[in-house]
Amino acid sequence: MFAVNPGIDSESLLANASEDLASVKAMAADLAFEIEGSRRNVALGICRMIDGIRLLVDRALDNLDPEEPAEYVVKP
């Protein structure tokens, strides 16, 4: 159903993943402020988990040492 173009470099894949995580966090944070009680805590917990995952992805981006700077292919 879904496929990733095998020609896309790791840096572009990680950049897209980082952007997607930021979008998901924004959606979860928006939801958290629309609900109350334990459901709000769950949404905020999801936000915290996303923060941790995004830190890992961003560190992986920092650790990449391409021979030539890659042009990011960020999806629209």
N, CA, C and O atoms as a printed pandas DataFrame, in Angstrom:
     atom_number atom_name residue_name chain_id  residue_number  x_coord  y_coord  z_coord
0              1         N          MET        A               1    0.821   -1.185    0.000
1              2        CA          MET        A               1    0.000    0.000    0.000
2              3         C          MET        A               1    0.874    1.262    0.000
3              4         O          MET        A               1    0.601    2.215   -0.730
4              5         N          PHE        A               2    1.903    1.255    0.808
5              6        CA          PHE        A               2    2.810    2.392    0.855
6              7         C          PHE        A               2    4.215    1.903    0.537
7              8         O          PHE        A               2    4.572    0.763    0.836
8              9         N          ALA        A               3    4.990    2.760   -0.059
9             10        CA          ALA        A               3    6.372    2.402   -0.364
10            11         C          ALA        A               3    7.233    3.649   -0.277
11            12         O          ALA        A               3    6.762    4.764   -0.502
12            13         N          VAL        A               4    8.494    3.445    0.050
13            14        CA          VAL        A               4    9.457    4.537    0.092
14            15         C          VAL        A               4   10.393    4.356   -1.092
15            16         O          VAL        A               4   10.929    3.272   -1.323
16            17         N          ASN        A               5   10.574    5.408   -1.815
17            18        CA          ASN        A               5   11.469    5.386   -2.967
18            19         C          ASN        A               5   12.854    4.941   -2.510
19            20         O          ASN        A               5   13.448    5.595   -1.654
20            21         N          PRO        A               6   13.388    3.843   -3.059
21            22        CA          PRO        A               6   14.692    3.342   -2.622
22            23         C          PRO        A               6   15.848    4.292   -2.950
23            24         O          PRO        A               6   16.954    4.111   -2.442
24            25         N          GLY        A               7   15.609    5.288   -3.782
25            26        CA          GLY        A               7   16.669    6.222   -4.137
26            27         C          GLY        A               7   16.817    7.398   -3.188
27            28         O          GLY        A               7   17.728    8.209   -3.353
28            29         N          ILE        A               8   15.941    7.508   -2.200
29            30        CA          ILE        A               8   16.009    8.638   -1.272
30            31         C          ILE        A               8   17.077    8.359   -0.220
31            32         O          ILE        A               8   17.124    7.274    0.360
32            33         N          ASP        A               9   17.928    9.348    0.018
33            34        CA          ASP        A               9   19.032    9.179    0.967
34            35         C          ASP        A               9   18.534    9.230    2.415
35            36         O          ASP        A               9   17.443    9.725    2.700
36            37         N          SER        A              10   19.358    8.708    3.310
37            38        CA          SER        A              10   18.993    8.615    4.730
38            39         C          SER        A              10   18.727    9.974    5.342
39            40         O          SER        A              10   17.828   10.117    6.171
40            41         N          GLU        A              11   19.492   10.967    4.948
41            42        CA          GLU        A              11   19.301   12.303    5.523
42            43         C          GLU        A              11   17.914   12.841    5.178
43            44         O          GLU        A              11   17.245   13.420    6.035
44            45         N          SER        A              12   17.485   12.660    3.952
45            46        CA          SER        A              12   16.150   13.123    3.555
46            47         C          SER        A              12   15.058   12.335    4.271
47            48         O          SER        A              12   14.044   12.902    4.678
48            49         N          LEU        A              13   15.265   11.025    4.425
49            50        CA          LEU        A              13   14.290   10.211    5.144
50            51         C          LEU        A              13   14.156   10.675    6.586
51            52         O          LEU        A              13   13.044   10.803    7.099
52            53         N          LEU        A              14   15.276   10.925    7.237
53            54        CA          LEU        A              14   15.240   11.379    8.628
54            55         C          LEU        A              14   14.638   12.771    8.748
55            56         O          LEU        A              14   13.911   13.054    9.701
56            57         N          ALA        A              15   14.935   13.638    7.793
57            58        CA          ALA        A              15   14.359   14.989    7.809
58            59         C          ALA        A              15   12.838   14.910    7.691
59            60         O          ALA        A              15   12.122   15.621    8.397
60            61         N          ASN        A              16   12.345   14.052    6.806
61            62        CA          ASN        A              16   10.897   13.867    6.666
62            63         C          ASN        A              16   10.301   13.285    7.940
63            64         O          ASN        A              16    9.233   13.715    8.376
64            65         N          ALA        A              17   10.976   12.320    8.536
65            66        CA          ALA        A              17   10.483   11.722    9.776
66            67         C          ALA        A              17   10.401   12.773   10.880
67            68         O          ALA        A              17    9.439   12.793   11.647
68            69         N          SER        A              18   11.397   13.637   10.963
69            70        CA          SER        A              18   11.407   14.694   11.968
70            71         C          SER        A              18   10.233   15.648   11.761
71            72         O          SER        A              18    9.565   16.031   12.722
72            73         N          GLU        A              19    9.985   16.030   10.518
73            74        CA          GLU        A              19    8.857   16.916   10.215
74            75         C          GLU        A              19    7.524   16.239   10.527
75            76         O          GLU        A              19    6.611   16.873   11.055
76            77         N          ASP        A              20    7.414   14.962   10.202
77            78        CA          ASP        A              20    6.186   14.228   10.497
78            79         C          ASP        A              20    5.948   14.144   12.004
79            80         O          ASP        A              20    4.818   14.296   12.468
80            81         N          LEU        A              21    7.010   13.903   12.760
81            82        CA          LEU        A              21    6.873   13.857   14.218
82            83         C          LEU        A              21    6.409   15.201   14.771
83            84         O          LEU        A              21    5.588   15.247   15.686
84            85         N          ALA        A              22    6.932   16.291   14.218
85            86        CA          ALA        A              22    6.511   17.621   14.661
86            87         C          ALA        A              22    5.020   17.824   14.384
87            88         O          ALA        A              22    4.308   18.409   15.200
88            89         N          SER        A              23    4.553   17.341   13.236
89            90        CA          SER        A              23    3.134   17.473   12.891
90            91         C          SER        A              23    2.255   16.644   13.818
91            92         O          SER        A              23    1.210   17.107   14.275
92            93         N          VAL        A              24    2.687   15.410   14.093
93            94        CA          VAL        A              24    1.918   14.541   14.984
94            95         C          VAL        A              24    1.875   15.136   16.392
95            96         O          VAL        A              24    0.847   15.075   17.065
96            97         N          LYS        A              25    2.982   15.703   16.827
97            98        CA          LYS        A              25    3.004   16.321   18.158
98            99         C          LYS        A              25    2.033   17.496   18.221
99           100         O          LYS        A              25    1.324   17.668   19.213
100          101         N          ALA        A              26    2.002   18.305   17.162
101          102        CA          ALA        A              26    1.075   19.435   17.134
102          103         C          ALA        A              26   -0.375   18.962   17.223
103          104         O          ALA        A              26   -1.189   19.571   17.917
104          105         N          MET        A              27   -0.693   17.876   16.519
105          106        CA          MET        A              27   -2.056   17.336   16.571
106          107         C          MET        A              27   -2.383   16.813   17.968
107          108         O          MET        A              27   -3.473   17.065   18.481
108          109         N          ALA        A              28   -1.453   16.090   18.588
109          110        CA          ALA        A              28   -1.690   15.537   19.928
110          111         C          ALA        A              28   -1.807   16.654   20.961
111          112         O          ALA        A              28   -2.639   16.580   21.865
112          113         N          ALA        A              29   -0.978   17.685   20.830
113          114        CA          ALA        A              29   -1.037   18.804   21.772
114          115         C          ALA        A              29   -2.360   19.554   21.616
115          116         O          ALA        A              29   -2.973   19.946   22.609
116          117         N          ASP        A              30   -2.794   19.751   20.390
117          118        CA          ASP        A              30   -4.079   20.408   20.151
118          119         C          ASP        A              30   -5.207   19.605   20.784
119          120         O          ASP        A              30   -6.094   20.166   21.428
120          121         N          LEU        A              31   -5.168   18.298   20.599
121          122        CA          LEU        A              31   -6.178   17.424   21.182
122          123         C          LEU        A              31   -6.137   17.494   22.708
123          124         O          LEU        A              31   -7.183   17.521   23.357
124          125         N          ALA        A              32   -4.945   17.523   23.276
125          126        CA          ALA        A              32   -4.800   17.531   24.738
126          127         C          ALA        A              32   -5.504   18.728   25.371
127          128         O          ALA        A              32   -6.022   18.632   26.484
128          129         N          PHE        A              33   -5.523   19.847   24.667
129          130        CA          PHE        A              33   -6.141   21.038   25.237
130          131         C          PHE        A              33   -7.634   21.130   24.929
131          132         O          PHE        A              33   -8.296   22.091   25.320
132          133         N          GLU        A              34   -8.160   20.123   24.225
133          134        CA          GLU        A              34   -9.590   20.058   23.951
134          135         C          GLU        A              34  -10.308   19.080   24.865
135          136         O          GLU        A              34  -11.537   19.078   24.928
136          137         N          ILE        A              35   -9.547   18.243   25.577
137          138        CA          ILE        A              35  -10.159   17.204   26.413
138          139         C          ILE        A              35   -9.710   17.366   27.855
139          140         O          ILE        A              35   -8.805   18.145   28.153
140          141         N          GLU        A              36  -10.347   16.627   28.736
141          142        CA          GLU        A              36  -10.067   16.732   30.175
142          143         C          GLU        A              36   -9.751   15.356   30.764
143          144         O          GLU        A              36   -9.944   14.326   30.118
144          145         N          GLY        A              37   -9.270   15.366   31.981
145          146        CA          GLY        A              37   -9.077   14.146   32.755
146          147         C          GLY        A              37   -7.969   13.250   32.237
147          148         O          GLY        A              37   -6.963   13.713   31.700
148          149         N          SER        A              38   -8.182   11.955   32.413
149          150        CA          SER        A              38   -7.136   10.993   32.073
150          151         C          SER        A              38   -6.838   10.977   30.577
151          152         O          SER        A              38   -5.707   10.693   30.183
152          153         N          ARG        A              39   -7.817   11.273   29.744
153          154        CA          ARG        A              39   -7.581   11.320   28.292
154          155         C          ARG        A              39   -6.599   12.435   27.942
155          156         O          ARG        A              39   -5.778   12.292   27.036
156          157         N          ARG        A              40   -6.692   13.538   28.665
157          158        CA          ARG        A              40   -5.740   14.637   28.461
158          159         C          ARG        A              40   -4.334   14.179   28.834
159          160         O          ARG        A              40   -3.366   14.486   28.138
160          161         N          ASN        A              41   -4.233   13.452   29.925
161          162        CA          ASN        A              41   -2.925   12.941   30.344
162          163         C          ASN        A              41   -2.335   11.993   29.305
163          164         O          ASN        A              41   -1.129   11.996   29.061
164          165         N          VAL        A              42   -3.193   11.186   28.699
165          166        CA          VAL        A              42   -2.733   10.273   27.652
166          167         C          VAL        A              42   -2.198   11.073   26.468
167          168         O          VAL        A              42   -1.121   10.774   25.953
168          169         N          ALA        A              43   -2.943   12.087   26.036
169          170        CA          ALA        A              43   -2.506   12.910   24.901
170          171         C          ALA        A              43   -1.190   13.624   25.219
171          172         O          ALA        A              43   -0.308   13.712   24.365
172          173         N          LEU        A              44   -1.059   14.128   26.434
173          174        CA          LEU        A              44    0.191   14.790   26.824
174          175         C          LEU        A              44    1.336   13.786   26.903
175          176         O          LEU        A              44    2.473   14.118   26.568
176          177         N          GLY        A              45    1.048   12.563   27.340
177          178        CA          GLY        A              45    2.069   11.512   27.351
178          179         C          GLY        A              45    2.544   11.195   25.942
179          180         O          GLY        A              45    3.734   10.978   25.714
180          181         N          ILE        A              46    1.614   11.168   25.004
181          182        CA          ILE        A              46    1.988   10.951   23.601
182          183         C          ILE        A              46    2.905   12.068   23.127
183          184         O          ILE        A              46    3.886   11.814   22.427
184          185         N          CYS        A              47    2.594   13.296   23.500
185          186        CA          CYS        A              47    3.458   14.432   23.130
186          187         C          CYS        A              47    4.871   14.244   23.667
187          188         O          CYS        A              47    5.847   14.495   22.960
188          189         N          ARG        A              48    4.978   13.804   24.908
189          190        CA          ARG        A              48    6.303   13.595   25.510
190          191         C          ARG        A              48    7.062   12.488   24.792
191          192         O          ARG        A              48    8.265   12.610   24.562
192          193         N          MET        A              49    6.373   11.413   24.438
193          194        CA          MET        A              49    7.027   10.322   23.715
194          195         C          MET        A              49    7.509   10.805   22.347
195          196         O          MET        A              49    8.609   10.463   21.913
196          197         N          ILE        A              50    6.691   11.589   21.682
197          198        CA          ILE        A              50    7.066   12.125   20.378
198          199         C          ILE        A              50    8.300   13.013   20.519
199          200         O          ILE        A              50    9.195   12.967   19.676
200          201         N          ASP        A              51    8.353   13.819   21.575
201          202        CA          ASP        A              51    9.539   14.657   21.811
202          203         C          ASP        A              51   10.802   13.809   21.882
203          204         O          ASP        A              51   11.821   14.148   21.280
204          205         N          GLY        A              52   10.731   12.705   22.621
205          206        CA          GLY        A              52   11.891   11.822   22.753
206          207         C          GLY        A              52   12.285   11.193   21.431
207          208         O          GLY        A              52   13.468   11.121   21.097
208          209         N          ILE        A              53   11.292   10.739   20.679
209          210        CA          ILE        A              53   11.584   10.133   19.373
210          211         C          ILE        A              53   12.178   11.172   18.427
211          212         O          ILE        A              53   13.114   10.876   17.685
212          213         N          ARG        A              54   11.643   12.371   18.453
213          214        CA          ARG        A              54   12.179   13.417   17.565
214          215         C          ARG        A              54   13.624   13.759   17.936
215          216         O          ARG        A              54   14.440   14.028   17.054
216          217         N          LEU        A              55   13.945   13.751   19.226
217          218        CA          LEU        A              55   15.335   13.979   19.635
218          219         C          LEU        A              55   16.252   12.905   19.056
219          220         O          LEU        A              55   17.359   13.199   18.606
220          221         N          LEU        A              56   15.780   11.651   19.071
221          222        CA          LEU        A              56   16.579   10.564   18.502
222          223         C          LEU        A              56   16.783   10.751   17.002
223          224         O          LEU        A              56   17.894   10.584   16.499
224          225         N          VAL        A              57   15.726   11.091   16.296
225          226        CA          VAL        A              57   15.821   11.303   14.846
226          227         C          VAL        A              57   16.735   12.483   14.540
227          228         O          VAL        A              57   17.574   12.412   13.642
228          229         N          ASP        A              58   16.566   13.564   15.290
229          230        CA          ASP        A              58   17.407   14.741   15.059
230          231         C          ASP        A              58   18.882   14.448   15.359
231          232         O          ASP        A              58   19.766   14.952   14.667
232          233         N          ARG        A              59   19.150   13.636   16.388
233          234        CA          ARG        A              59   20.538   13.257   16.678
234          235         C          ARG        A              59   21.095   12.406   15.547
235          236         O          ARG        A              59   22.251   12.569   15.157
236          237         N          ALA        A              60   20.284   11.502   15.022
237          238        CA          ALA        A              60   20.721   10.683   13.886
238          239         C          ALA        A              60   21.055   11.579   12.697
239          240         O          ALA        A              60   22.030   11.327   11.989
240          241         N          LEU        A              61   20.262   12.618   12.471
241          242        CA          LEU        A              61   20.561   13.579   11.405
242          243         C          LEU        A              61   21.889   14.271   11.656
243          244         O          LEU        A              61   22.695   14.442   10.742
244          245         N          ASP        A              62   22.112   14.669   12.907
245          246        CA          ASP        A              62   23.368   15.337   13.261
246          247         C          ASP        A              62   24.569   14.422   13.057
247          248         O          ASP        A              62   25.655   14.886   12.708
248          249         N          ASN        A              63   24.375   13.122   13.273
249          250        CA          ASN        A              63   25.478   12.172   13.172
250          251         C          ASN        A              63   25.811   11.777   11.740
251          252         O          ASN        A              63   26.874   11.211   11.484
252          253         N          LEU        A              64   24.921   12.066   10.815
253          254        CA          LEU        A              64   25.209   11.751    9.416
254          255         C          LEU        A              64   26.356   12.630    8.935
255          256         O          LEU        A              64   26.421   13.818    9.251
256          257         N          ASP        A              65   27.240   12.040    8.183
257          258        CA          ASP        A              65   28.372   12.796    7.660
258          259         C          ASP        A              65   28.449   12.568    6.153
259          260         O          ASP        A              65   29.333   11.859    5.672
260          261         N          PRO        A              66   27.515   13.175    5.406
261          262        CA          PRO        A              66   27.522   12.949    3.972
262          263         C          PRO        A              66   28.758   13.563    3.317
263          264         O          PRO        A              66   29.289   14.574    3.777
264          265         N          GLU        A              67   29.198   12.932    2.242
265          266        CA          GLU        A              67   30.344   13.457    1.514
266          267         C          GLU        A              67   30.003   14.793    0.887
267          268         O          GLU        A              67   30.833   15.701    0.841
268          269         N          GLU        A              68   28.782   14.906    0.408
269          270        CA          GLU        A              68   28.294   16.158   -0.143
270          271         C          GLU        A              68   27.003   16.506    0.570
271          272         O          GLU        A              68   26.229   15.614    0.917
272          273         N          PRO        A              69   26.757   17.801    0.796
273          274        CA          PRO        A              69   25.498   18.167    1.453
274          275         C          PRO        A              69   24.310   17.692    0.625
275          276         O          PRO        A              69   24.254   17.911   -0.585
276          277         N          ALA        A              70   23.365   17.040    1.292
277          278        CA          ALA        A              70   22.185   16.531    0.590
278          279         C          ALA        A              70   21.144   17.611    0.491
279          280         O          ALA        A              70   21.017   18.456    1.378
280          281         N          GLU        A              71   20.398   17.579   -0.594
281          282        CA          GLU        A              71   19.259   18.469   -0.730
282          283         C          GLU        A              71   18.075   17.745   -0.114
283          284         O          GLU        A              71   17.719   16.646   -0.540
284          285         N          TYR        A              72   17.460   18.371    0.901
285          286        CA          TYR        A              72   16.342   17.719    1.570
286          287         C          TYR        A              72   15.184   17.559    0.595
287          288         O          TYR        A              72   14.883   18.449   -0.200
288          289         N          VAL        A              73   14.555   16.413    0.680
289          290        CA          VAL        A              73   13.357   16.145   -0.100
290          291         C          VAL        A              73   12.233   16.041    0.893
291          292         O          VAL        A              73   11.863   14.940    1.300
292          293         N          VAL        A              74   11.673   17.184    1.298
293          294        CA          VAL        A              74   10.611   17.217    2.296
294          295         C          VAL        A              74    9.292   17.171    1.557
295          296         O          VAL        A              74    9.036   17.966    0.653
296          297         N          LYS        A              75    8.458   16.222    1.959
297          298        CA          LYS        A              75    7.182   16.076    1.270
298          299         C          LYS        A              75    6.271   17.255    1.569
299          300         O          LYS        A              75    6.353   17.850    2.644
300          301         N          PRO        A              76    5.414   17.590    0.636
301          302        CA          PRO        A              76    4.514   18.748    0.822
302          303         C          PRO        A              76    3.486   18.530    1.889
303          304         O          PRO        A              76    2.670   19.414    2.150
